[in-house]
């Protein structure tokens, strides 16, 4: 139901929704400054000034030093002895340094696309919150078995839409007012059990290091060594659907294999000392929301809470994992991941993908227009489609046109299944690497997901 209610407002950008650009200049703004030069609060406000020049030199600070070891002599055999798919595609090489830089892309995007309008942002919040409460009231009132599954699908999608708006607050693309971003972000994220600052900071790390095998955060490739060390339960959970699509809450508590630290713990190595107060604030807000849910459970009963909130919450988690995964995996041509001196902010960002979600594009605030969002996280979501169109001529083949969707994006489920079967790990060595397939794993575990 929500999908058609919203698609009434959402149908307008259908044709243009797809050709979206994918590389952004904005990200680098808040990201590219080495972390320690950035005051915790105002990092996002300093962006535009810093963002102009080449990506590589400034970014080096956020790359660990140990990656530069055995590159040259390792790299060749690395491609050849891998199984067929690990080789880069013939012809256009997506792993080659592009003939343009971030400033070229930034220059192609119209000036007004960078303007953040807090009233417009708040109107999206008001729309989404109204729909969330309207759906809940309608489902509770009608209370029958035909309505509940429709409610779960619609409300899970709406929780995900709220998440995207909170995510924009975290990037500072919601408004130029740091306080407004923080208050709106805490309300939006806490309401769906996401710790605002904890996740904002780790997501910033993801944008600063996107496409980097070791330093990327969330859904980065496992190296072959870590992959081989996983116990079979973890391996099954990570590569057998639907389990990977339920990963997010567990990731918030303990991150992904090979990394440690919790998004709720100010002492976690995700954070630096100056971020301590922020992380505690968000954990307190999260706890308050959890307490509210417990209280409501006593008032309404556990079944009613499960139906109204619990199941939609897991629907939101599935959307989040699904969308995040598909932005960085599952393209028909293999796309590279980088290490060491081959990695740069621009090259990493160019391997993200735009996806078309049909009617959902409008509902989830065009997060599928991902390439430009990744490069320039500062661009508000309501300008992403236009910015992408403008950047496409600069990006050329580095922009991959998303496949057109039906009103609902069922075609993406096929992409997901295919990727989960093939994209298992990358080589432990080499500075430009491609996903490889674990043959044994393929046979043992995958028959369930077909």
Secondary structure as UniProt FT lines:
FT   HELIX           2..10
FT   HELIX           11..13
FT   HELIX           14..17
FT   HELIX           27..32
FT   HELIX           35..37
FT   TURN            40..42
FT   HELIX           43..46
FT   HELIX           47..50
FT   HELIX           55..59
FT   HELIX           60..62
FT   HELIX           65..68
FT   HELIX           72..80
FT   HELIX           84..86
FT   TURN            94..95
FT   HELIX           102..108
FT   HELIX           111..114
FT   HELIX           118..142
FT   HELIX           145..171
FT   HELIX           178..191
FT   TURN            192..193
FT   HELIX           196..208
FT   TURN            209..211
FT   TURN            213..215
FT   HELIX           224..229
FT   HELIX           232..239
FT   TURN            241..242
FT   HELIX           243..246
FT   HELIX           248..254
FT   TURN            257..258
FT   TURN            263..264
FT   TURN            266..267
FT   TURN            269..270
FT   HELIX           273..275
FT   HELIX           276..300
FT   HELIX           302..305
FT   HELIX           306..310
FT   HELIX           311..328
FT   STRAND          337..338
FT   HELIX           340..342
FT   HELIX           345..349
FT   TURN            350..351
FT   TURN            358..359
FT   HELIX           360..363
FT   TURN            364..368
FT   HELIX           370..375
FT   TURN            377..378
FT   HELIX           381..383
FT   HELIX           384..395
FT   HELIX           396..398
FT   HELIX           411..422
FT   STRAND          425..426
FT   STRAND          432..433
FT   HELIX           439..445
FT   HELIX           446..449
//
